[in-house]
Amino acid sequence: MGSPCVLAVRWRVFEQVCEHGRVRGEATILHADLDSFYASVEQRDDPRLRGRPVIVGAGVVLAASYEAKAFGVRTAMGGRQARLLCPHAVVVPPRMSAYSAASKAVLDVAGLWRIAGPPADIAAQLRDDVREQVGLPITVGVARTKFLAKVASGVAKPDGLLVVPPDGELAFLHRLPVERLWGVGPVTACKLRERRITTVGHVARLGEPALVSMLGAFAGRHLDALAHNRDPRPVQVGRRRRSMGAQRALGRGPRTTEELNTVLAGLVDRVSRRMRTAGRAGRTVVLRLRFADFSRATRSHTLTHPTAHTPTLLHAARELLAASLPMIANRGVTLVGVAVGNLDDGGEQLVLPFEAHSGGELDAALDAVRERFGSAAVTRGALLGHDEGLVVPLLPD
């Protein structure tokens, strides 16, 4: 299960707190999840796809409709495997501009949370408005904690609404499979199931000492807390994001260093442009990798001063990639992500006049061209002929 985020969008997810009845112990947190978002947008825009299994992305599955999921197709699965599981599926290329427009429309509709009323009524109104104004199905979970609201939205899919009352929290949670716990991936789930620990209730009854002994101190304490629905994190309204990033799924084929550097350049171009548009600058460059065995690695470098200067950020990202090449050679890379953290509000160190022609002025000129003629109007020569459609934004922290 992914990490819950406050008013965060991965082109599909946002959550908000209801102002009405914000009383200690009351279920007032809403977690709304757009169902199979990319695939739902495709089905909305092309009536011929409605009711049919749809796969977005050919080399790797970016999204699958519920009709395709019924055959075992899953996000991040290789395209070839997906087509073997569901040979009659319609495979469509990703349209990132359409998904971006749809996600922004959903956020506009989300402003209705300010209305008064019981949380369940607000959730129902949200679902109706998103369906009517944006044309997409959305599932909402309502609970007393962020974690449980997210779990509820997952259980209510597709296109559902589920309210977990405070007096029924543990009864609801404990009957669910262990995979519903945030942080339980395939490896941890296997360890638990090997010991016949298959439900959240089993985890709760096991106790913290046994979980720590089995999974380590952090994971053990974390799972014990969630199994008892202990999640003290508040929903923070209006928080500015601390990082911006993008990632690209690569599939399972081998990649040369040149190809990886080309992918990296495209990602940094996108991230730095978004930073400049938002008037933000950052100090920490983060490289994220996913490997063929589904394990992950993160490397970071903190600069001496905040910047949104593309060449500076790209240089730091390439150094991180170069240091990671031995690991990539041994394990194979299936996803590359770049993020810039420690963002501030544009407090970027000024460039000396004789450097300006290759720094901020060039970035500003390219931004202006892309703003007027579209993001594809100017691109790096190395990116020509490469499919950039698999680039998606990273979840903000």
For each residue, the residues with C-beta under 8 A, 3 or more apart:
1: 150 151 154 179 180 181 182 183 184
2: 10 13 182 395
3: 182 395
4: 15 31 146 147 149 150 182 233
5: 8 10 13 15 395 396 397
6: 15 146 235 236 237 239
7: 14 15 16 237 238 239
8: 5 13 14 15 241 395 396
9: 12 13 14 103 106 107 393
10: 2 5 13 392 393 394 395
11: 34 37 38 99 100 102 103 392 393
12: 9 33 34 37 103
13: 2 5 8 9 10 31 32 33 34 395
14: 7 8 9 32 106 107 110
15: 4 5 6 7 8 29 30 31 32 146 149 150 235
16: 7 30 32 110 113 235 237
17: 22 28 29 30 113 235 237
18: 21 22 28 29 30 113 119 122
19: 22 113 114 116
20: 28 115 116 117 118 119 122
21: 18 26 28 118 119
22: 17 18 19 26 28
23: 26 28
24:
25: 144 166
26: 21 22 23 119 144 166
27: 119 142 143 144 163 164 165 166
28: 17 18 20 21 22 23 119 142 144
29: 15 17 18 119 142 143 144 145 146 149 235
30: 15 16 17 18 113 119 122 123 126 140 141 142 149
31: 4 13 15 140 141 142 143 146 149 150 152 153
32: 13 14 15 16 110 123 126 130 138 139 140 153
33: 12 13 138 139 140 141 150 153 154 157
34: 11 12 13 37 40 103 106 130 136 137 138 139
35: 40 66 136 137 138 139 157 158 159
36: 39 40 63 64 65 66 69 158
37: 11 12 34 40 41 63 99 102 103 136
38: 11 41 42 56 62 63 94 99
39: 36 42 43 54 55 56 63 64 65 68
40: 34 35 36 37 43 44 65 136 137
41: 37 38 44 45 95 98 99 102 136
42: 38 39 45 46 49 54 56 65 92 95
43: 39 40 46 49 50 52 54 65
44: 40 41 135 136
45: 41 42 98
46: 42 43 49 50
47: 50
48: 52
49: 42 43 46 52 54 65 90 92
50: 43 46 47
51: 67
52: 43 48 49 65 67 89 90
53: 64 65 67 68 70 71 73 86 88 89 90
54: 39 42 43 49 64 65 67 68 89 90 92
55: 39 61 63 64 65 68 73 79 82 83 86 89 90 91 92
56: 38 39 42 61 62 63 64 91 92 93 94
57: 60 61 62 63 79 91 93 94 249 389 390
58: 79 91 93
59: 78 79 249 250 251 387 390
60: 57 76 77 78 79 249 250 251 334 390
61: 55 56 57 64 73 74 75 76 77 78 79 82
62: 38 56 57 75 94 249 390 392
63: 36 37 38 39 55 56 57 75
64: 36 39 53 54 55 56 61 68 69 73 74 75 82 89
65: 36 39 40 42 43 49 52 53 54 55 68 69
66: 35 36 69 70 158
67: 51 52 53 54 70
68: 39 53 54 55 64 65 71 73 82 86 89
69: 36 64 65 66 72 73 74
70: 53 66 67
71: 53 68 85 86 89
72: 69 85 86
73: 53 55 61 64 68 69 77 82 85 86 89
74: 61 64 69 77
75: 61 62 63 64
76: 60 61 249 334 335
77: 60 61 73 74 81 82
78: 59 60 61 81 82 251 252
79: 55 57 58 59 60 61 82 83 91 251
80: 83 84
81: 77 78 84 85
82: 55 61 64 68 73 77 78 79 85 86 89
83: 55 79 80 86 87 89 91
84: 80 81 87
85: 71 72 73 81 82
86: 53 55 68 71 72 73 82 83 89
87: 83 84
88: 53
89: 52 53 54 55 64 68 71 73 82 83 86
90: 49 52 53 54 55
91: 55 56 57 58 79 83
92: 42 49 54 55 56
93: 56 57 58 389
94: 38 56 57 62 99 389 390
95: 41 42 98 99 389
96: 99 100 389 391 392
97: 100 101
98: 41 45 95 101 102
99: 11 37 38 41 94 95 96 102 103
100: 11 96 97 103 104
101: 97 98 104 105
102: 11 37 41 98 99 105 106 134 136
103: 9 11 12 34 37 99 100 106 107
104: 100 101 107 108
105: 101 102 108 109 133 134
106: 9 14 34 102 103 109 110 130 134 136 138
107: 9 14 103 104 110
108: 104 105 111
109: 105 106 112 126 129 130 133 134
110: 14 16 32 106 107 113 126
111: 108 114
112: 109 115 122 125 126 129
113: 16 17 18 19 30 110 122 126
114: 19 111
115: 20 112 122 125
116: 19 20
117: 20 121 122 125
118: 20 21 121 122
119: 18 20 21 26 27 28 29 30 122 123 142 163
120: 123 124 142 161 163
121: 117 118 124 125
122: 18 20 30 112 113 115 117 118 119 125 126
123: 30 32 119 120 126 127 140 142 161 163
124: 120 121 127 128 161
125: 112 115 117 121 122 128 129
126: 30 32 109 110 112 113 122 123 129 130 138 140
127: 123 124 130 131 138 139 140 159 161
128: 124 125 131 132
129: 109 112 125 126 132 133
130: 32 34 106 109 126 127 133 134 136 138
131: 127 128 134 135 136 137 138
132: 128 129 135
133: 105 109 129 130
134: 102 105 106 109 130 131
135: 44 131 132
136: 34 35 37 40 41 44 102 106 130 131
137: 34 35 40 131 158 159
138: 32 33 34 35 106 126 127 130 131 159
139: 32 33 34 35 127 153 156 157 158 159 160 161
140: 30 31 32 33 123 126 127 153 156 160 161 162
141: 30 31 33 148 149 150 151 152 153 154 155 156 161 162 163 164
142: 27 28 29 30 31 119 120 123 149 152 161 162 163 164
143: 27 29 31 148 149 151 152 163 164 169
144: 25 26 27 28 29 148 164 166 169 229
145: 29 148 149 229 231 233
146: 4 6 15 29 31 149 150 231 233 235
147: 4 150 151 182 226 229 231
148: 141 143 144 145 151 152 164 169 172 173 229 231
149: 4 15 29 30 31 141 142 143 145 146 152 153 164
150: 1 4 15 31 33 141 146 147 153 154 182
151: 1 141 143 147 148 154 155 173 176 180
152: 31 141 142 143 148 149 155 156 162 163 164 172
153: 31 32 33 139 140 141 149 150 156 157 162
154: 1 33 141 150 151 157 180
155: 141 151 152 162 176 180
156: 139 140 141 152 153 160 161 162
157: 33 35 139 153 154 160
158: 35 36 66 137 139
159: 35 127 137 138 139
160: 139 140 156 157
161: 120 123 124 127 139 140 141 142 156
162: 140 141 142 152 153 155 156
163: 27 119 120 123 141 142 143 152
164: 27 141 142 143 144 148 149 152 168 169 172
165: 27 168 169
166: 25 26 27 144 169
167:
168: 164 165 171 172
169: 143 144 148 164 165 166 172 173 229
170: 173 174 204 228 229
171: 168 174 175
172: 148 152 164 168 169 175 176
173: 148 151 169 170 176 180 200 201 227 229
174: 170 171 199 200 201 204 227
175: 171 172 199 200 201
176: 151 155 172 173 180 199 200
177: 180 198 199 200
178: 181 184 188 189 192 193 197 198 199 200 202 203
179: 1 184 189
180: 1 151 154 155 173 176 177 184 200
181: 1 178 184 200 203 223 226 227
182: 1 2 3 4 147 150 226
183: 1 188 219 222 223 226
184: 1 178 179 180 181 188 189 192 223
185: 188 189 294
186: 189 190 294
187: 190 191
188: 178 183 184 185 191 192 215 219
189: 178 179 184 185 186 192 193
190: 186 187 193 194
191: 187 188 194 195 214 215
192: 178 184 188 189 195 197 198 202 203 214
193: 178 189 190 196 197 198
194: 190 191
195: 191 192 214
196: 193 202
197: 178 192 193 202 203 206
198: 177 178 192 193 202
199: 174 175 176 177 178 202 203
200: 173 174 175 176 177 178 180 181 203 204 226 227
201: 173 174 175 204 205 227
202: 178 192 196 197 198 199 205 206
203: 178 181 192 197 199 200 206 211 223 224 227
204: 170 174 200 201 224 227 228
205: 201 202
206: 197 202 203 210 211 224
207: 210 211 224
208: 211 212 220 221 224
209: 212 213 220
210: 206 207 213 214 220
211: 203 206 207 208 214 215 219 220 221 223 224
212: 208 209 215 216 217 220 221
213: 209 210 220
214: 191 192 195 210 211 220
215: 188 191 211 212 219 220 223
216: 212 219 220
217: 212 220 221
218: 221 222
219: 183 188 211 215 216 222 223
220: 208 209 210 211 212 213 214 215 216 217 223 224
221: 208 211 212 217 218 224 225
222: 183 218 219 225 226
223: 181 183 184 203 211 215 219 220 226 227
224: 203 204 206 207 208 211 220 221 227 228
225: 221 222 228 230 231
226: 147 181 182 183 200 222 223 229 230 231
227: 173 174 181 200 201 203 204 223 224
228: 170 204 224 225
229: 144 145 147 148 169 170 173 226
230: 225 226
231: 145 146 147 148 225 226
232:
233: 4 145 146
234:
235: 6 15 16 17 29 146
236: 6 239
237: 6 7 16 17
238: 7
239: 6 7 236
240: 343
241: 8 244 343 396 397
242: 341 342 343 396 397
243: 282 284 286 339 340 341 342 343 394 396 397
244: 241 271 274 275 278 280 282 339 340 343 393 394 396
245: 271 286 288 337 338 339 340 393 394
246: 267 270 271 337 338 339 391 392 393 394
247: 267 288 335 336 337 338 391 392 393 394
248: 263 266 267 335 336 337 388 390 391 392
249: 57 59 60 62 76 334 335 390
250: 59 60 253 255 263 333 334 335 336 390
251: 59 60 78 79 334
252: 78 292 332 334
253: 250
254: 332
255: 250 259 260 263 328 333
256: 259 260
257: 260 261 325
258: 261 262
259: 255 256 262 263
260: 255 256 257 263 264 321 328 333 336
261: 257 258 264 265 318 321 382
262: 258 259 265 266 380 382 383 386
263: 248 250 255 259 260 266 267 336 386
264: 260 261 267 268 314 317 318 321 336 338
265: 261 262 268 269 314 380 382 383
266: 248 262 263 269 270 379 380 383 386 388 391
267: 246 247 248 263 264 270 271 317 336 337 338 391
268: 264 265 271 272 310 313 314 317 338
269: 265 266 272 273 310 379 380
270: 246 266 267 273 274 375 391
271: 244 245 246 267 268 274 275 313 338 339 340
272: 268 269 275 276 308 309 310 313 340 363
273: 269 270 276 277 310 363 366 367 370 375
274: 244 270 271 277 278
275: 244 271 272 278 280 281 282 308 340 343
276: 272 273 279 280 308 363 364 367
277: 273 274 367
278: 244 274 275
279: 276 345 346
280: 244 275 276 308 343 344 345 346
281: 275 306 307 308 343 344 346 347 348
282: 243 244 275 285 306 307 308 340 341 342 343 344
283: 302 303 304 305 306 307 341 342
284: 243 300 301 302 303 340 341 342
285: 282 300 301 302 303 313 316 317 320 338 339 340
286: 243 245 298 299 300 337 338 339 340 341
287: 298 299 300 317 320 321 324 336 337 338
288: 245 247 296 297 298 335 336 337 338 339 394
289: 296 297 298 299 324 327 328 333 335 336 337
290: 294 295 296 333 334 335
291: 294 295 296 297 327 328 331 332 333 334
292: 252 331 332 333 334
293: 331
294: 185 186 290 291
295: 290 291 331
296: 288 289 290 291
297: 288 289 291 324 327
298: 286 287 288 289
299: 286 287 289 320 323 324
300: 284 285 286 287 320 341
301: 284 285 316 319 320
302: 283 284 285 342
303: 283 284 285 306 307 312 316
304: 283
305: 283 348 349
306: 281 282 283 303 342 343 344 347 348 349
307: 281 282 283 303 312 313 348 349
308: 272 275 276 280 281 282 313 340 346 348 363
309: 272 312 313 348 351 359 360 363
310: 268 269 272 273 313 314 363
311: 314 315 358 359
312: 303 307 309 315 316
313: 268 271 272 285 307 308 309 310 316 317 340
314: 264 265 268 310 311 317 318
315: 311 312 318 319
316: 285 301 303 312 313 319 320
317: 264 267 268 285 287 313 314 320 321 338
318: 261 264 314 315 321 322
319: 301 315 316 322 323
320: 285 287 299 300 301 316 317 323 324
321: 260 261 264 287 317 318 324 325 336
322: 318 319 325
323: 299 319 320
324: 287 289 297 299 320 321 327 328
325: 257 321 322 328 329
326: 329 330
327: 289 291 297 324 330 331
328: 255 260 289 291 324 325 331 332 333
329: 325 326
330: 326 327
331: 291 292 293 295 327 328
332: 252 254 291 292 328
333: 250 255 260 289 290 291 292 328 336
334: 60 76 249 250 251 252 290 291 292
335: 76 247 248 249 250 288 289 290
336: 247 248 250 260 263 264 267 287 288 289 321 333
337: 245 246 247 248 267 286 287 288 289 394
338: 245 246 247 264 267 268 271 285 286 287 288 317
339: 243 244 245 246 271 285 286 288 394
340: 243 244 245 271 272 275 282 284 285 286 308 313 343
341: 242 243 282 283 284 286 300 397
342: 242 243 282 283 284 302 306
343: 240 241 242 243 244 275 280 281 282 306 340
344: 280 281 282 306 347
345: 279 280
346: 279 280 281 308
347: 281 306 344
348: 281 305 306 307 308 309
349: 305 306 307
350:
351: 309 355 356 359 360
352: 355 356
353: 356
354: 357
355: 351 352 358 359
356: 351 352 353 359 360 361
357: 354 361 362
358: 311 355 362
359: 309 311 351 355 356 362 363
360: 309 351 356 363 364
361: 356 357 364 365
362: 357 358 359 365 366
363: 272 273 276 308 309 310 359 360 366 367
364: 276 360 361 367 368
365: 361 362 368 369
366: 273 362 363 369 370 378
367: 273 276 277 363 364 370 371
368: 364 365 371 372
369: 365 366 372 373 377 378
370: 273 366 367 373 374 375 377 378
371: 367 368
372: 368 369 377
373: 369 370 377
374: 370 377
375: 270 273 370
376: 379
377: 369 370 372 373 374
378: 366 369 370
379: 266 269 376 383 384
380: 262 265 266 269 383 384
381: 384
382: 261 262 265 386
383: 262 265 266 379 380 386 388
384: 379 380 381
385:
386: 262 263 266 382 383
387: 59 390
388: 248 266 383 391
389: 57 93 94 95 96
390: 57 59 60 62 94 248 249 250 387
391: 96 246 247 248 266 267 270 388
392: 10 11 62 96 246 247 248
393: 9 10 11 244 245 246 247
394: 10 243 244 245 246 247 288 337 339
395: 2 3 5 8 10 13
396: 5 8 241 242 243 244
397: 5 241 242 243 341
